[in-house]
Amino acid sequence: MRENGDSIALLRHEGHLTTRLLRRIDGFADNFRRIVSVNRNLGFFTTGYNYLIQIIPALIVTPLFIRGKVEFGVITQSAVAFAQLLGAFSLIVNQFQSISSFAAVIARLSALVGAAEKGQPSPQTAGAVVGSDGRISYEGLTLFSPEGGREVLKKLTADIPRGTRVLVVGPNEAARTALFRATAGTWPASVGKIIRPPLDEIFFLPQRPYLPPGTLRELLVPSGCEQVITDDQITTTLHEAGLGSIQVRAGGLDNEHDWPATLSLGEQQLLALTRLIFARPAFALLDRVTASLRPA
């Protein structure tokens, strides 16, 4: 809500979102009330059990004492003996809350283990990724949607040598996204072979880049290159990309900012492209960059 406040205000969706959020809060409150009710009933049961059951030995021995068959001390002896026996047989009742909490944790852990062992259901096997320094190649690559196993891309065969510029176009947006993710090794269902360099030599730029909070220098300079890339190089590259104003607004290269809240989507894309320039990878894959930037 905080990140998209302007869009919500412009679309006048406050009423709809308020109703939806209140419905979720009501569900949360109902669930919490059920938890309180169960704990209350459990407390009444265990407390009542522990106190009321102490009357049993007195009810049994007192008539004998009234008829003069036993002495008064027998009542106390019977109460002590009953308390010892009760403590042995009441272990589950006294520890019911701890046992139920333990059972709930075990149930969640077993569900987690089951989900991890089951994995993503898919009748297909993941395509093999073979290392190669000089090219990105697809050999009979078929990609399937994670849900349902529908074919998204069928038997793609292509070879992209290093230094070649390729534009992937087509009416199927899902196929382009699947190919982008499959090259990165994050698409779950595929058949065929992908040949590419190690991931350290490929720069993947998604449509909405991830810009973590930090300084402008940390954002642009690759790890291990802090002493190689100078401030003048960073400033010059930012000006050439039309981002000189960002350095001024940031107050230099070493002030921390929350970049997604500070920059527009186009500026975020340009910053990611500037980071690509400093990274100098063997290959760069850009996903729908023109959705935020002009083709020029």
LOLUM-124834 format. One line per 3 residues: their letters; for each residue x, y, z negated of N, C-alpha, C. Coordinates in steps of 0.02 Angstrom, whole numbers, plus 32768, in hexadecimal, padded with zeros to 4 digits. Layout:
N
A> X,Y,Z,X,Y,Z,X,Y,Z | ...
END
This chain:
296
MRE> 802A,7FC4,8000,8000,8000,8000,802B,803E,8000 | 8061,803D,7FD8,808C,8077,7FD3,80B1,8083,8015 | 80C8,804D,8034,80EF,8054,8072,80C3,806A,80AC
NGD> 8083,805A,80AB,8057,8069,80E3,8021,809C,80D0 | 8030,80C6,809F,7FFF,80F6,8087,7FE8,8126,80BE | 8017,813F,80E7,8004,816E,811C,7FD4,814E,814F
SIA> 7FE4,8111,8163,7FB9,80EF,8194,7F74,80E2,8177 | 7F71,80CF,8138,7F30,80C2,8119,7F06,8102,8117 | 7F27,813A,8106,7F03,8179,8102,7EEB,8190,8147
LLR> 7F14,8187,817A,7F01,819B,81BE,7EC9,8171,81D9 | 7EC8,8131,81CA,7E94,8104,81E3,7E56,8105,81B6 | 7E5A,8127,817D,7E22,812C,814D,7E0A,80E6,8137
HEG> 7E3A,80BD,8125,7E2B,8079,810F,7E2C,8072,80C3 | 7E29,80AB,80A0,7E30,80A7,8057,7DF8,807D,8038 | 7DBA,8088,804F,7D82,8064,8032,7D87,8019,803C
HLT> 7D99,8005,807A,7D9F,7FBE,8089,7DD6,7F9E,805F | 7E10,7FBF,805B,7E48,7FA2,8035,7E3A,7FA3,7FEA | 7E17,7FD6,7FD2,7E05,7FD9,7F8B,7DD9,7F9D,7F79
TRL> 7DA6,7F90,7FA4,7D7A,7F57,7F97,7DA1,7F16,7F97 | 7DCF,7F0F,7FC7,7DF6,7ED1,7FCB,7E24,7EC9,7F8F | 7E45,7EFE,7F7A,7E71,7EFA,7F40,7E4A,7EED,7F00
LRR> 7E11,7F0D,7EF9,7DE8,7F01,7EBD,7DCF,7EB9,7EBB | 7DC0,7E9D,7EF6,7DAA,7E58,7EF8,7DE2,7E29,7EE1 | 7E1F,7E39,7EF4,7E58,7E11,7EDE,7E63,7E19,7E93
IDG> 7E5C,7E57,7E7A,7E65,7E63,7E32,7E2F,7E3E,7E0B | 7DF0,7E3D,7E26,7DBB,7E19,7E04,7DCB,7DCE,7E01 | 7DE6,7DB3,7E38,7DF9,7D6C,7E37,7E2F,7D5E,7E04
FAD> 7E5F,7D8C,7DFF,7E94,7D85,7DCD,7E77,7D88,7D86 | 7E49,7DB8,7D7A,7E2B,7DBF,7D38,7E01,7D82,7D26 | 7DDB,7D67,7D57,7DB3,7D2B,7D49,7DE0,7CF0,7D36
NFR> 7E16,7CE9,7D5A,7E44,7CB2,7D4B,7E61,7CBB,7D05 | 7E73,7CF9,7CF3,7E90,7D04,7CB1,7E5C,7CF8,7C7A | 7E1C,7D0A,7C88,7DE8,7CFD,7C57,7DDF,7CB1,7C4D
RIV> 7DE5,7C8A,7C83,7DE0,7C42,7C7C,7E19,7C27,7C52 | 7E55,7C42,7C5C,7E8E,7C2D,7C33,7E82,7C3D,7BE9 | 7E69,7C79,7BDB,7E5A,7C8D,7B96,7E25,7C5F,7B78
SVN> 7DF2,7C4E,7B9F,7DBC,7C23,7B86,7DD6,7BDE,7B75 | 7E00,7BC2,7BA1,7E1B,7B7F,7B93,7E47,7B81,7B55 | 7E72,7BB4,7B4E,7E9D,7BB9,7B13,7E74,7BC2,7AD3
RNL> 7E3D,7BE9,7AD9,7E12,7BF3,7A9E,7DF3,7BB1,7A89 | 7DD6,7B8B,7AB9,7DB7,7B4C,7AA8,7DEA,7B1A,7A8C | 7E26,7B1A,7AA8,7E5A,7AEE,7A8F,7E6D,7B01,7A47
GFF> 7E72,7B43,7A3A,7E82,7B5A,79F6,7E4D,7B46,79C4 | 7E0C,7B4E,79D8,7DD6,7B3A,79AB,7DD9,7AF0,799D | 7DE7,7AC8,79D0,7DE8,7A7F,79C7,7E21,7A6A,7999
TTG> 7E5E,7A81,79A8,7E98,7A6B,7980,7E92,7A84,7938 | 7E7E,7AC4,7930,7E79,7ADF,78EC,7E41,7ABC,78C5 | 7E07,7AB3,78E5,7DD1,7A90,78C3,7DE2,7A49,78B3
YNY> 7E04,7A28,78E0,7E19,79E3,78D5,7E47,79DD,7898 | 7E79,7A0B,7896,7EAA,7A07,7860,7E8C,7A16,781C | 7E58,7A41,7819,7E3C,7A54,77D8,7E01,7A28,77C4
LIQ> 7DD3,7A1B,77F1,7D96,79F6,77E0,7DA5,79AD,77D1 | 7DD7,7991,77F4,7DE4,794A,77EA,7E02,793C,77A5 | 7E1B,7971,7782,7E35,7967,773E,7DFD,7956,770D
IIP> 7DBE,7962,7720,7D86,7954,76F2,7D77,7909,76EE | 7D8D,78E4,7721,7D7B,789D,7724,7D90,7876,76E6 | 7DCF,787B,76CF,7DE1,7854,7693,7DB9,7868,7655
ALI> 7DAA,78A9,7650,7D82,78BF,7616,7D3B,78A2,7619 | 7D1E,789F,7655,7CDA,7883,765B,7CD9,7839,764B | 7D11,7816,7657,7D12,77CE,764A,7D20,77C0,75FF
VTP> 7D4F,77E5,75E1,7D65,77D6,759D,7D38,77F6,7568 | 7D1A,7830,7576,7CF3,7854,7544,7CBA,782A,7528 | 7C92,7807,7552,7C5D,77DC,7534,7C79,77A8,7503
LFI> 7CB4,778C,7513,7CD3,775C,74E5,7CE7,777D,74A4 | 7CFF,77BB,74A7,7D12,77E0,746A,7CD4,77EF,7440 | 7C9C,7801,7461,7C5F,7811,743C,7C45,77D3,7417
RGK> 7C4B,7799,7438,7C33,775C,7418,7C66,7741,73E5 | 7C9F,7763,73DD,7CD1,7750,73AB,7CFC,7716,73BF | 7CFC,7705,73FF,7D24,76CC,7415,7D6D,76DF,741F
VEF> 7D7D,771E,742B,7DC2,7735,7435,7DCD,7774,740D | 7E0D,7782,73FF,7E1E,77BF,73DB,7E24,77FA,740C | 7E28,7836,73EE,7E2B,7873,7417,7E69,7875,7443
GVI> 7EA0,785B,7429,7EDE,785C,744F,7EDC,7835,7490 | 7EAE,7805,7493,7EA7,77DC,74D1,7E91,7808,750B | 7E69,783B,74FB,7E52,7868,7530,7E8F,788B,7550
TQS> 7EBC,78A2,7525,7EF8,78C3,753F,7F24,7892,7564 | 7F2C,7856,7549,7F55,7823,756B,7F38,7811,75B0 | 7EF7,7809,75B1,7ED8,77F9,75F1,7EDF,7831,7624
AVA> 7EDB,7870,760C,7EE3,78A9,7639,7F2A,78AC,7656 | 7F5D,789E,762B,7FA2,789E,7642,7FAE,7866,7674 | 7F95,782A,7662,7F9E,77F1,768F,7F7B,77FD,76D2
FAQ> 7F3F,7819,76CF,7F1A,7827,770D,7F3E,785B,7737 | 7F5B,788D,7715,7F7F,78C1,773A,7FBB,78A4,775F | 7FDF,7875,773F,8017,7855,7760,7FFF,782D,779D
LLG> 7FCB,7807,7794,7FB0,77DF,77CB,7F94,780C,7802 | 7F73,7842,77EE,7F57,7870,781F,7F8E,7891,7848 | 7FC5,78A4,7826,7FFC,78C3,784B,8019,7895,7880
AFS> 801B,7854,7870,8036,7824,78A1,8007,781C,78DD | 7FC6,781A,78CF,7F96,780E,7905,7F81,784E,7929 | 7F93,7888,790F,7F7D,78C8,792C,7FB4,78EA,7955
LIV> 7FE8,78C4,7967,801F,78E3,798C,8006,7903,79CC | 7FDD,78DF,79F3,7FC5,78F9,7A33,7F9A,7937,7A28 | 7F6F,7935,79F5,7F43,796F,79E9,7F6B,79AC,79D5
NQF> 7F9C,79A3,79A8,7FC3,79DC,7991,7FF0,79F8,79C7 | 8007,79CD,79F4,8033,79E3,7A2A,800E,79EA,7A6D | 7FCC,79F0,7A6A,7FA5,79F0,7AA8,7FB8,7A2A,7AD5
QSI> 7FC2,7A65,7AB9,7FD2,7AA0,7AE2,8016,7A98,7B03 | 8048,7A7F,7ADE,808A,7A75,7AFB,8088,7A3E,7B30 | 8061,7A09,7B23,805C,79D3,7B54,803A,79EB,7B94
SSF> 8005,7A12,7B8C,7FE2,7A2B,7BC7,800E,7A5A,7BEF | 8035,7A85,7BCD,8063,7AB1,7BF1,8098,7A88,7C16 | 80B2,7A55,7BF5,80E3,7A2A,7C15,80C5,7A07,7C51
AAV> 8087,79EE,7C4B,8066,79CD,7C83,805B,79FD,7CBD | 804A,7A3C,7CAE,8040,7A6C,7CE4,8081,7A7A,7D0A | 80B8,7A80,7CE5,80F9,7A8B,7D06,810C,7A4F,7D31
IAR> 8102,7A13,7D17,8112,79D6,7D3D,80E7,79D3,7D7C | 80A7,79E6,7D77,807C,79E5,7DB2,8095,7A16,7DE7 | 80AA,7A52,7DD2,80C3,7A83,7E03,8104,7A6B,7E22
LSA> 8131,7A4E,7DF9,8170,7A36,7E14,8165,79FC,7E45 | 8137,79CF,7E34,8129,7998,7E62,810C,79B0,7EA3 | 80E0,79E4,7EA0,80C5,7A01,7EDE,80FD,7A21,7F07
LVG> 812B,7A43,7EE6,8163,7A62,7F09,8190,7A2E,7F2A | 81A0,79F8,7F05,81C9,79C3,7F21,81A6,79A2,7F5C | 8164,7997,7F55,813F,7979,7F8C,813F,79A4,7FCA
AAE> 8137,79E6,7FC1,8138,7A13,7FFA,817D,7A16,801A | 81B1,7A14,7FF1,81F5,7A16,800C,8205,79D6,8033 | 81EE,799D,8019,81FB,795E,803C,81D2,7957,807B
KGQ> 8195,7972,8079,816A,796D,80B3,8182,7999,80EB | 8197,79D7,80DA,81B0,7A05,810B,8179,7A1D,8139 | 818C,7A3D,8170,815C,7A56,81A0,8145,7A1C,81CD
PSP> 8105,7A0E,81CF,80EE,79D6,81F9,80F5,79E7,8243 | 811B,79C0,8265,8124,79CA,82AC,813A,7989,82CC | 8118,7976,8303,812B,7937,8323,816B,793D,834A
QTA> 8185,797A,8354,81C1,7983,837C,81FE,7989,834F | 8237,797D,836B,8276,7985,8347,8296,79C6,835C | 82BF,79E2,8330,82E0,7A21,833F,8314,7A17,8376
GAV> 8317,7A48,83A3,8347,7A45,83DA,838E,7A4C,83C0 | 83BC,7A29,83E1,8402,7A2B,83CC,8421,7A6E,83DF | 844A,7A89,83B2,846F,7AC7,83BF,84B8,7AB5,83C1
VGS> 84D7,7ABE,83FA,851D,7AAB,8404,8546,7AEA,840B | 8580,7AEC,83EB,85AA,7B27,83EC,85CD,7B31,842F | 85D0,7B70,8444,85F4,7B82,8481,8607,7BCB,847B
DGR> 8645,7BDC,848C,865C,7C21,8483,8649,7C4F,84BE | 8640,7C33,84F9,863B,7C5E,8533,85F6,7C67,8550 | 85C2,7C47,8534,8581,7C4B,8554,8549,7C3A,8523
ISY> 850D,7C4E,8536,84D0,7C36,8516,84A9,7C11,854C | 8498,7BD3,853E,8479,7BA9,8571,843F,7B83,8552 | 840A,7B7A,857B,83D0,7B53,8567,83C8,7B1A,8599
EGL> 83C3,7ADD,8580,83BD,7AA2,85AC,837E,7A7C,859A | 834C,7A81,85C6,830C,7A5E,85BC,82EB,7A70,857A | 82ED,7AB0,8566,82D4,7AC5,8525,8288,7ACC,8527
TLF> 8267,7AA8,84FB,821F,7AAE,84F1,8212,7AC0,84A9 | 81EA,7AF5,849E,81DB,7B0D,845B,8191,7B03,844D | 8182,7AEE,8410,813E,7AE0,83FB,812B,7B0E,83C1
SPE> 80EB,7B20,83BE,80D4,7B49,8387,80D6,7B20,8347 | 80E9,7B3F,830E,80ED,7B19,82CF,80AA,7AFB,82BA | 8073,7B1D,82CA,8031,7B03,82B8,8010,7AE4,82F6
GGR> 8006,7AA4,82F3,7FE3,7A83,8329,800F,7A65,835F | 804E,7A7A,8364,807C,7A5D,8395,806D,7A71,83DD | 804D,7AAB,83E7,803E,7AC1,842B,807E,7AD8,844E
EVL> 8085,7ACA,848E,80C1,7ADF,84B3,80C0,7B2B,84BC | 80F5,7B4B,84A5,80FC,7B93,84AE,812A,7BA3,84E9 | 815E,7B7B,84F0,818E,7B83,8527,819F,7B3D,8540
KKL> 81A0,7B34,8582,81A6,7AF0,859D,81E3,7AEB,85CB | 8211,7ABF,85B9,8249,7AA9,85E2,826F,7AE4,8601 | 8287,7B10,85D5,82AF,7B48,85EC,82F7,7B32,85F6
TAD> 8312,7B41,862F,8359,7B34,863E,8377,7B74,8659 | 83A8,7B8F,8635,83C8,7BCE,864A,840D,7BD1,862C | 8439,7BF4,864F,847E,7BFC,8638,8490,7C46,8639
IPR> 84A7,7C60,8600,84B8,7CA7,85FB,8501,7CAD,85E7 | 852E,7CBA,8616,8575,7CC2,8605,857F,7D02,85DD | 85B6,7D04,85BA,85C7,7D40,8593,85D2,7D7B,85C2
GTR> 85B7,7DB4,85AF,85BB,7DF0,85D8,8580,7DFA,8606 | 8553,7DCA,860A,8518,7DCF,8635,84DF,7DF1,8610 | 84BB,7E1E,8632,8481,7E3E,8614,8442,7E1C,8630
VLV> 8417,7E06,8603,83DB,7DE2,8616,839F,7E01,85F4 | 836A,7E0C,861A,832B,7E25,85FE,82F7,7DED,8604 | 82DC,7DD8,85CB,82AA,7DA3,85C9,8266,7DC4,85C9
VGP> 823F,7DB6,85FD,81FC,7DD4,8604,81C9,7D9D,860F | 818B,7DAD,8605,8156,7D7C,8610,8118,7D8F,85EA | 80DE,7D74,85FE,809F,7D87,85DE,8096,7D68,8599
NEA> 80BD,7D34,8589,80B4,7D10,854A,80E2,7D2C,8515 | 80C7,7D55,84E9,80EF,7D74,84B4,8109,7D40,8484 | 80E0,7D0C,8477,80F5,7CD8,8447,8131,7CB1,8461
ART> 8136,7CA8,84A3,816E,7C83,84BF,81AF,7CAA,84B6 | 81AD,7CEB,84C0,81E9,7D14,84B8,8201,7D14,846F | 81D0,7D1B,8442,81E2,7D19,83FB,81FF,7CD5,83E8
ALF> 81E2,7C9F,8402,81FA,7C5C,83F2,8241,7C52,840C | 824E,7C6A,8449,8291,7C63,8465,82C5,7C8A,843D | 82B2,7CC5,8426,82DE,7CEF,83FD,82F0,7CCA,83BC
RAT> 82BD,7CAE,839B,82C9,7C8C,835C,82EB,7C49,8365 | 82DC,7C27,839C,82FD,7BE6,83A8,8347,7BF0,83B4 | 835A,7C25,83D5,83A1,7C33,83E0,83C4,7C3F,839D
AGT> 83A1,7C5F,836F,83BD,7C6C,832C,83BB,7C2E,8300 | 8398,7BF9,8316,8394,7BBC,82EF,835E,7BBC,82BB | 832C,7BE8,82C1,82F7,7BEC,828F,82B4,7BD5,82A8
WPA> 82B0,7BBB,82E6,8270,7BA1,82FF,826B,7B57,82EE | 8235,7B41,82CD,8235,7AFE,82B0,822A,7AC5,82E0 | 8206,7AD0,8317,81F1,7A98,8342,8209,7AA3,8389
SVG> 8238,7A7B,839F,8252,7A83,83E2,8270,7A41,83FB | 8274,7A3B,843D,8294,7A02,845D,82C2,7A1E,8493 | 82FC,7A02,8499,832C,7A1B,84CA,836D,7A2F,84A8
KII> 8394,7A56,84CC,83D7,7A67,84B3,83E2,7AB2,84BC | 83FE,7AD0,8488,8413,7B17,8489,845E,7B18,847D | 8482,7B37,84AB,84CB,7B3D,84A6,84DA,7B87,849B
RPP> 84FB,7B96,8464,850A,7BDC,8454,8548,7BDF,8428 | 8566,7C1B,8423,859F,7C24,83F5,8587,7C20,83AC | 85B5,7C1F,837C,85A1,7C22,8336,8579,7C62,8328
LDE> 854E,7C5F,82F6,8523,7C98,82E7,854A,7CD6,82D4 | 8587,7CCF,82BB,85AF,7D09,82AA,85C1,7D32,82E8 | 85BD,7D14,8323,85CF,7D37,8360,8592,7D4F,8387
IFF> 8556,7D47,8369,8518,7D5E,8389,84F6,7D8F,835B | 84DD,7DC6,8379,84B9,7DF9,8352,8470,7DF5,8367 | 8444,7DE6,8337,83FD,7DE2,8343,83DC,7E21,8329
LPQ> 83B8,7E43,8354,8396,7E81,8341,834B,7E78,834A | 8326,7E6A,8314,82DD,7E62,831A,82BB,7EA4,8328 | 8279,7EA0,8337,8254,7EDD,8347,8255,7F0E,830D
RPY> 824B,7EF4,82D1,824E,7F1F,8295,828D,7F0B,826F | 82C2,7F31,8276,8302,7F1E,8256,82FD,7F23,820A | 8326,7EFB,81EA,832A,7EFD,81A1,8362,7F2B,818C
LPP> 834F,7F62,816A,8380,7F92,8152,837D,7F93,8106 | 83A9,7F6F,80E5,83A5,7F6C,809B,83B9,7FAE,807C | 83A1,7FBC,8040,83B6,7FF9,801E,8401,7FF9,8014
GTL> 841F,8034,801D,8467,803A,8015,847F,8079,8037 | 84C0,807E,8041,84DD,80B8,8061,84DE,80AF,80AC | 84E6,80E7,80D0,84E9,80E4,8118,8526,80BE,812F
REL> 855D,80C3,810B,8599,809E,811D,858D,8052,8116 | 856E,803D,80DF,8560,7FF6,80D6,8531,7FDC,810B | 8505,8008,8123,84D3,7FF4,8155,84F3,7FE9,8199
LVP> 8525,8010,81AA,8540,8010,81EE,8580,7FE6,81F5 | 85AB,7FE8,81C3,85ED,7FC8,81CA,85E8,7F7F,81B6 | 85FD,7F50,81E2,85FC,7F0A,81D0,862A,7EFB,8196
SGC> 8619,7EC7,8171,8642,7EB4,8137,8688,7EA1,814E | 86B9,7EBC,812B,86FF,7EAF,813C,871D,7EE1,816B | 86F5,7F10,8185,870F,7F42,81B5,8710,7F88,8196
EQV> 8708,7F8C,8153,8704,7FCE,8133,8744,7FF7,813E | 877D,7FD6,8140,87BC,7FFA,8148,87CD,8006,8191 | 87AB,7FE5,81BE,87BA,7FEA,8206,8793,8023,8226
ITD> 8753,8029,8214,8728,805C,8232,872A,809B,8207 | 873E,80D2,8224,8747,8110,81FF,8706,8138,81FD | 8705,816B,81D1,86CB,8196,81CC,86BF,81BB,820D
DQI> 86F5,81D1,822F,86EC,81F4,826F,86CB,81C8,82A3 | 86DD,8188,82A5,86BE,815B,82D4,8674,8152,82C6 | 8663,814C,8286,861C,8145,8274,85F5,8184,8287
TTT> 8611,81BE,8277,85EF,81FD,8286,85E6,8205,82D2 | 861B,81F7,82F8,8617,81FE,8341,85E3,81CF,835F | 85E1,8191,8347,85B2,8161,8362,856A,8175,8350
LHE> 855F,818F,8314,851D,81A5,8301,8506,81DF,832D | 8533,820E,833B,8521,8247,8366,8512,822F,83AD | 8538,8200,83C6,852C,81E7,840A,84E9,81C2,840F
AGL> 84D4,81A4,83D8,8493,8182,83D7,845A,81B2,83C7 | 8469,81F2,83BC,8435,8222,83AB,841F,821E,8363 | 8449,8203,8337,8437,81FA,82F1,8461,8225,82C2
GSI> 847E,825A,82DC,84A6,8285,82B2,847E,82A4,8279 | 843D,82B1,8285,8414,82CF,8251,840A,829F,8216 | 840D,825E,8223,8404,822D,81ED,843D,8232,81BB
QVR> 847A,823B,81D4,84B3,8242,81A7,84AD,8281,817D | 8492,82B6,819C,8489,82F4,8176,8453,82EA,8141 | 841B,82CC,8154,83E5,82C0,8124,83FA,8291,80ED
AGG> 8426,8262,80FC,843D,8233,80C9,8470,8251,809A | 848A,828C,80AC,84BC,82AB,8081,8500,828C,8087 | 850F,826F,80C2,8550,824F,80CC,8549,8204,80D5
LDN> 8581,81E2,80D4,8583,819A,80E1,857E,8170,80A2 | 8584,818D,8068,858A,8165,802B,8553,8173,7FF8 | 851A,818C,800E,84E1,8196,7FE2,84AD,815F,7FF0
EHD> 8493,8141,7FBB,8464,810B,7FC4,841E,8125,7FD2 | 83FB,8101,7FFF,83B6,8114,8011,838E,80D5,801E | 834C,80DC,801A,831D,80A8,802F,830A,80B7,8077
WPA> 832D,8098,80A5,8329,80AC,80EC,82E4,80A2,810C | 82C1,806A,8100,827F,8063,811F,824E,809A,810A | 8256,80B4,80CD,822A,80EA,80B7,8241,812E,80CE
TLS> 827F,8132,80E8,829C,8173,80FC,8299,817E,8147 | 82A0,8149,816E,82A8,814E,81B6,826A,8134,81DA | 825F,814F,8216,822A,8135,8241,8241,80F2,825F
LGE> 8212,80CD,827D,8223,808D,829A,8255,8095,82D3 | 824D,80CA,82FB,827D,80D7,8330,82C3,80E5,8316 | 82C8,810C,82E1,8309,811A,82C2,8327,80DB,82A4
QQL> 82FD,80B0,8287,8317,8070,826D,8333,8045,82A5 | 8311,8044,82DF,8329,801D,8318,836C,803A,8330 | 8370,807C,8334,83AF,809B,834B,83E8,808D,831B
LAL> 83DA,808E,82DA,840E,807E,82AA,8425,8035,82B1 | 83F4,8009,82BE,8407,7FC3,82C8,8431,7FBB,8306 | 8421,7FE1,833B,8449,7FDF,8378,848F,7FFB,836C
TRL> 8493,802F,8342,84D5,804A,8330,84FD,8016,8309 | 84DD,7FF1,82DE,84FF,7FBB,82BA,8517,7F86,82EB | 84F0,7F7A,831F,8505,7F4B,8353,8545,7F62,8375
IFA> 854B,7FA3,8381,8587,7FBF,83A1,85C5,7FB2,8376 | 85BE,7FBB,8335,85F7,7FB0,8309,8607,7F65,8301 | 85D3,7F3B,8305,85DE,7EF3,82FC,8604,7ED5,8336
RPA> 85F9,7EED,8374,861B,7ED5,83B0,8619,7E88,83B5 | 85DC,7E6B,83B7,85D8,7E22,83BB,85E3,7E0A,8403 | 85E9,7DC8,840A,85EF,7DAC,844D,85AD,7DAF,8472
FAL> 8576,7DA7,844E,8533,7DAA,846C,8506,7DD2,843E | 84D5,7DF3,845B,84A2,7E17,8434,845D,7E06,8451 | 842F,7DF3,8425,83EB,7DE5,843A,83BD,7E18,8419
LDR> 8399,7E3E,8443,836F,7E74,842C,8326,7E60,8439 | 82FD,7E63,8406,82B7,7E4F,840C,828A,7E8C,8412 | 826D,7E96,844C,823A,7ECA,8458,8251,7F0E,843E
VTA> 828C,7F22,8451,82A6,7F62,843A,827D,7F9C,8457 | 8265,7F94,8494,823F,7FCC,84B4,81FC,7FD7,8495 | 81E7,7FAC,8465,81A9,7FBA,8442,81B0,7FF7,8415
SLR> 81ED,8006,83FF,81F9,8040,83D4,8223,8075,83F5 | 8249,8063,8429,8276,8092,844B,8262,8098,8494 | 8270,80D2,84AF,8263,80DB,84F7,8296,80B1,851E
PA> 8283,8099,8559,82B1,8070,8580,82F5,8091,858C | 82F6,80D3,8593,8336,80F5,859E,8365,80ED,8562
END
